Amino acid sequence: MKSPLLADCHIHAIAFDSEATRNYGNITSAGGMRKYSHSYIARYHGLNLKSPDFNELYFTNLDSQVKHSRAVKKGIVFGLDGIYDARGKLDRQRTCFMITNDYVYDMVKKKKNLRFAASINPLRKDALAELEKSIERKTALVKLLPNAQDFSPDNPKLKKFYRAIAAKKIPLLVHTGYEFALKSTNQSYGQPEKFRMALDEGVTLIAAHGGATGLVFVELFKKTLLDLVRRYPDFYLDISALSIATRTGIIPFLRSCPELKPRLLFGTDYPLPIHFYPFIFSLGLKKIAEIRKIGNYFDQYAAIMNELGLLPQKQYLKF
């Protein structure tokens, strides 16, 4: 597979619960992760969850995977901010999963192949200060997951935050569709139509997961996505998690629209597993067997996307 060197713009940090991670303010309460537990992730990536150094091993293994990838030159890693109340204060009772920017920054700053990215809930009282702090740390982007962070992306209160991001030319990566891996408060917050206000404020916006609804073949956002691409030159889509069966339904749409191709960015949703069974008929068992032999996680995913015609031919957005 001939592939350009790309940045993976969609990689999650992990913080297995320990005294050290709690000191960073991380929260991993029971039920915080629904489908993809730490134990499942650990087994998939060949890591020992019982190791006292599990968190460090996770980042070391990730760094090594990126280093030895033929498709990916850098990995952009982010955590997940929490839920905030009307006063902008962290609501610890309602926040069941949180990985702080301080933790992610400290874990990736010594890794040669990884870059720090921030997760900032715009409703937090110190959102602009946290943004400035993240910019000083050379954040590659800002990641939002409104479904789990309990805010609507079209809330007029967020305009000041969007303007600050636009002024600093920091890309904004926003989850699209339904969210099932984490406990969500309102699934409607993942509708791409709600991103229009951020784009109007000049934000360079990346819709995660190709804009998929996440409901298998029930794709509700195709007309909206096409309109956003046509209206906003700084609207992009990443191709993360498109091997997950619930998100494969968007693939025919992405393949059929030539004007979308230069708006596609590479992303995997690491550490979520790569699934092959959704492509048994489209790629065939022989090709799947060939791709499965590839030893590198990122190169496996790039190979699938390449066969589907969705692998970006260059880095369309610089990080």
C-alpha positions in Angstrom: 0.0 0.0 0.0 1.4 3.3 -1.1 0.3 5.9 1.5 1.2 9.5 2.3 2.4 10.1 5.8 -0.6 11.4 7.8 -1.5 12.6 11.2 -4.0 10.6 13.2 -6.2 13.4 14.5 -8.4 11.1 16.7 -6.6 9.2 19.5 -8.0 8.8 23.0 -5.9 8.9 26.2 -6.5 6.2 28.8 -6.2 6.7 32.6 -6.8 3.5 34.5 -8.0 4.4 38.0 -5.1 4.8 40.4 -4.1 7.3 43.1 -1.7 8.9 40.6 -4.4 9.5 38.0 -6.9 10.7 40.6 -4.3 13.3 41.7 -4.7 14.8 38.2 -8.4 15.1 38.7 -9.3 12.1 36.5 -12.7 10.5 37.1 -13.4 6.9 36.1 -16.5 5.9 38.1 -18.4 2.7 37.6 -20.5 2.8 34.4 -18.5 5.6 33.0 -17.5 3.5 30.0 -20.3 1.3 28.6 -19.1 -1.0 25.8 -15.3 -0.6 25.6 -14.0 -1.3 29.1 -10.3 -0.9 30.0 -10.0 -4.6 30.3 -11.2 -5.2 26.8 -8.9 -2.5 25.4 -6.0 -3.9 27.3 -6.5 -7.4 25.9 -6.9 -6.1 22.4 -3.6 -4.2 22.5 -1.7 -6.9 24.4 -1.3 -4.9 27.6 -1.5 -6.2 31.2 -4.2 -4.3 33.0 -2.9 -5.5 36.3 0.5 -3.9 35.8 1.1 -1.0 38.1 2.6 0.8 35.1 -0.4 0.2 32.9 -1.0 3.9 32.0 2.6 4.5 31.1 2.6 1.2 29.1 -0.4 2.4 27.2 1.3 5.6 26.0 4.6 3.8 25.4 2.9 1.2 23.2 0.9 3.9 21.4 4.1 5.9 20.7 5.8 2.8 19.4 2.9 2.0 17.1 3.0 5.4 15.6 6.8 5.3 15.3 6.7 2.1 13.3 3.7 3.0 11.1 4.2 3.4 7.4 1.0 5.6 7.1 1.0 7.7 10.2 3.7 10.2 11.2 2.2 11.6 14.4 -0.6 10.8 16.7 -2.8 13.5 18.2 -4.0 12.5 21.7 -6.7 14.0 23.8 -8.7 13.2 27.0 -12.2 14.1 27.9 -13.4 17.1 29.9 -16.3 16.7 32.4 -19.8 18.1 32.9 -20.2 21.6 34.3 -23.1 23.2 36.1 -24.8 26.5 35.4 -22.1 28.4 37.3 -19.3 26.8 35.3 -18.2 24.5 38.1 -17.3 20.9 37.6 -20.3 18.6 38.4 -18.5 15.6 39.9 -21.7 13.7 40.6 -22.8 13.8 37.0 -19.3 13.4 35.5 -18.7 9.6 35.3 -15.6 9.8 33.0 -13.0 12.5 32.8 -9.4 12.6 31.7 -7.8 16.0 32.3 -5.6 18.0 30.0 -2.8 18.1 32.6 -2.7 14.4 32.6 -2.6 14.0 28.8 0.0 16.7 28.4 2.3 15.1 31.0 1.9 11.6 29.4 2.6 12.7 25.8 5.2 15.5 26.2 8.1 13.1 26.3 6.8 10.9 23.5 8.5 11.8 20.2 5.6 10.6 18.0 2.6 11.9 19.9 1.1 15.4 20.2 -1.1 16.9 22.9 -4.6 18.0 22.2 -7.0 19.6 24.7 -10.6 18.7 25.6 -12.4 21.8 27.0 -16.0 22.0 27.9 -16.9 25.5 26.7 -19.3 25.9 29.7 -16.6 25.7 32.3 -16.0 29.0 34.1 -12.3 29.0 33.1 -12.8 27.8 29.5 -10.9 30.7 27.9 -8.1 30.4 30.4 -7.8 26.7 29.8 -7.7 27.3 26.1 -4.8 29.8 26.5 -3.0 27.3 28.7 -3.5 24.6 26.1 -2.3 26.9 23.4 0.9 27.5 25.4 1.3 23.8 25.4 1.0 23.8 21.6 -2.3 21.9 21.5 -2.9 20.4 18.1 -6.7 20.8 18.3 -9.5 21.0 20.8 -11.9 18.0 21.1 -15.5 18.2 22.1 -17.9 15.4 22.9 -21.2 17.3 23.6 -23.3 14.2 24.1 -21.2 13.1 27.1 -20.2 16.6 28.2 -23.9 17.8 28.3 -23.9 20.9 26.2 -25.5 21.9 22.9 -22.9 23.1 20.3 -25.3 25.8 19.1 -25.7 27.4 22.6 -25.2 31.2 22.0 -23.2 31.3 25.2 -20.4 29.5 23.3 -19.8 32.2 20.7 -17.0 33.8 22.7 -15.2 30.4 23.0 -15.6 29.8 19.3 -14.3 33.2 18.4 -11.2 32.6 20.6 -10.5 29.3 18.9 -11.0 30.9 15.5 -8.7 33.8 16.3 -5.9 31.3 17.3 -6.6 29.1 14.3 -6.9 26.0 16.4 -9.0 23.3 14.8 -12.1 22.0 16.6 -12.8 18.3 16.5 -16.5 17.6 17.4 -18.1 14.2 17.9 -21.0 13.5 15.5 -24.0 11.2 15.8 -25.0 9.0 18.7 -22.5 8.1 21.4 -22.7 4.6 23.0 -19.2 3.9 24.3 -19.6 6.6 27.0 -22.7 7.5 29.0 -24.5 10.3 27.2 -26.8 13.0 28.5 -28.5 14.1 25.2 -27.9 12.3 21.9 -29.3 15.3 19.9 -26.1 17.2 20.7 -24.3 15.2 18.1 -26.2 16.6 15.2 -24.0 18.3 12.6 -26.5 21.0 12.1 -25.6 22.3 15.6 -22.0 23.0 14.4 -23.2 25.7 12.0 -22.8 28.5 14.6 -19.2 27.6 15.2 -18.5 27.6 11.5 -20.2 31.0 11.2 -17.7 32.3 13.8 -14.8 31.2 11.6 -13.9 28.0 13.4 -12.0 25.3 11.4 -14.2 22.4 12.3 -13.7 18.6 12.0 -16.8 16.4 12.2 -15.7 13.1 13.7 -16.6 9.7 12.3 -17.3 11.0 8.8 -20.5 12.6 10.2 -22.1 9.2 10.7 -25.3 8.9 12.8 -24.0 5.8 14.5 -27.2 3.9 14.0 -26.0 1.3 11.5 -27.6 2.2 8.2 -29.9 4.9 9.4 -27.9 7.9 8.2 -29.8 11.1 8.9 -27.2 13.8 8.3 -26.1 13.3 4.7 -27.9 16.4 3.3 -26.6 18.6 6.2 -23.0 17.3 5.7 -23.1 18.1 2.0 -24.5 21.5 2.7 -21.8 22.3 5.3 -19.0 21.2 2.9 -20.4 23.4 0.2 -20.9 26.4 2.4 -17.8 26.3 4.6 -14.3 25.8 3.2 -13.0 25.1 6.7 -15.4 22.2 7.4 -13.7 18.8 7.4 -14.6 15.2 8.4 -12.3 12.6 9.9 -12.7 8.9 9.0 -12.3 7.5 12.5 -14.2 4.4 13.8 -15.7 3.7 10.4 -14.9 0.0 10.8 -17.4 -0.1 13.7 -20.6 -1.7 12.4 -22.8 1.1 13.7 -20.9 3.7 11.6 -20.3 1.8 8.4 -23.5 3.1 6.9 -21.9 6.5 6.1 -19.2 4.9 3.9 -21.2 4.7 0.6 -22.1 8.3 1.0 -18.5 9.4 1.6 -17.4 7.3 -1.4 -20.0 8.7 -3.8 -19.3 12.4 -3.3 -16.1 13.5 -5.0 -16.3 17.0 -3.3 -15.9 15.3 0.1 -12.6 13.6 -0.7 -10.4 16.7 -0.1 -12.2 17.3 3.2 -11.4 13.9 4.7 -8.8 13.7 7.5 -7.2 10.5 8.8 -8.3 9.3 12.2 -8.7 5.9 13.9 -10.4 6.4 17.3 -7.6 4.5 18.9 -7.7 2.4 21.1 -11.0 1.2 19.8 -10.6 -2.2 18.0 -10.5 -2.4 14.2 -13.4 -4.6 12.9 -13.1 -6.6 9.7 -16.4 -8.4 9.5 -18.4 -5.4 8.1 -16.2 -5.6 4.9 -16.4 -9.3 4.2 -18.5 -8.7 1.1 -17.0 -5.4 -0.1 -13.4 -6.4 0.3 -13.5 -10.1 0.2 -12.0 -12.7 2.5 -8.7 -12.8 0.7 -8.1 -9.0 1.0 -9.2 -9.0 4.6 -6.8 -11.9 5.5 -4.0 -9.9 3.8 -4.8 -6.7 5.8 -5.1 -8.7 9.1 -1.4 -9.8 8.6 -0.3 -6.2 8.9 1.2 -5.9 12.3 0.6 -2.2 12.9 -2.7 -0.9 14.1 -2.6 2.3 12.2 -1.4 0.6 9.0 -4.3 -1.9 9.2 -6.8 0.9 9.4 -5.2 2.8 6.7 -5.2 -0.3 4.5 -8.9 -0.7 4.9 -9.6 2.9 4.2 -7.4 2.8 1.2 -9.3 -0.2 -0.3 -12.5 1.7 0.3 -11.1 4.8 -1.5 -11.4 6.9 1.7 -7.7 7.2 2.7 -6.7 10.9 2.3 -4.1 11.4 -0.4 -2.4 14.1 1.6 -2.6 16.0 4.8 -5.4 18.4 3.9 -5.3 20.2 7.2 -2.0 20.9 8.9 -1.7 20.3 12.6 
